[in-house]
Amino acid sequence: MQFDLLLTRTLGYSSVRQMRDSVPCGEYALWEAEYERSPWGEVRDNFHAALVVRSNYAANGADPPDIIDLMYSVNAEDQSEEDMKKIAAVYKRRSDGN
């Protein structure tokens, strides 16, 4: 369902139903395959943000965590409070010019 919502917005349809009624199955499958190959939207934005954070770790001489550990997740259990504090500390050092 999440992909359908994203595709509806991307193609400019006003509803998922309208998109499903208008896009042939073969074309839908092509869009889905392209998204699997190279996601767009929030997933891509999230990945880019994680890359920036990871490079900040490296620029400050710290051992950077894996990208997946920096990706935003709606599940609070996916990222510990300690991890969030470490990430915030890197940003603070960067903003302080250190």
N, C-alpha and C positions, 0 to 999 in steps of 0.2 A: 504493500500500500504506500509506503514512503516513496518508493521509486515512482509510482503513478502520480503522486502529488507533485513531485519534483518535475517530472516530464510535462505534466499539465501546465505548470507555471512556465517552464522553459519554452514550450511551444505556443504559449499565449492563449490557451483555452480557458474558458471561465469555470469549467467544472471537470472533474475526473470523468464523469459520464460522457460529456461532450467529447473529450479527448479519446476515450475508448471507442465511441461510435464513429469517430472520424479517422483514426489511425489504423491502417490495415495491420493484421497480425505479423506479416513479414517485416514491415517497417518498425513495428513495436519491438520485435526481436532484435533488429539492428541497433536501435537506440539502447536497448538493454545491454547488448554485447559491448557497445561503445562505452557505456557507463561502467561496466565491469572492468574494461581495459583502462579507462581513464576517467575517474569520477569527477563530477563538477559540482558546484554549489557548496553547501556547508561542509561536506566531506573534504573537498579540496582545500577550502579555506582553513579548516581545522589542521590538515596536514601541513600547509604552509606555515601556520602559526607554530606548530611543533618544531618545524625546521629552524625557525628563527630562535626559539628558546634553546634548542640544542646547540646552535652555533654560538649563542651567548655563553653557554657553559664552556665550550671549547675556547672561546676568546678570553675567558677569565682563568684559563688554566685548569679548569675542573674537568673531571671525567664525565662526558655527557651521557645521560641515560639513553636508552633505546627510544626511538621515535614513538613507538606504540605506547610507551609509558607516559608520554607527554600529550597524547591525544585527548581532547576533551571527551568526557563521557557523562551521560546523565546519571549513571550509577555512582553514587558517592563512594562506594566500596572500592571502585577501580583505582582511585588515587587517594593515598593516605594523607592525613593532615601533615605529616612530616614531609612528604613529597611536595605538597603545595607550599609549605614554608620554604623549602629549598628553592623552588622555582621563583617565589616572590623575592627571596634574597638575591638571586641573580639579577632580576630586574632592578632591584633597588641599587645594587652596586653599579649597574650600567647607567642608571639615571643620575647617580651621584658622580659619575665620571671616573669611576675606579675600574 
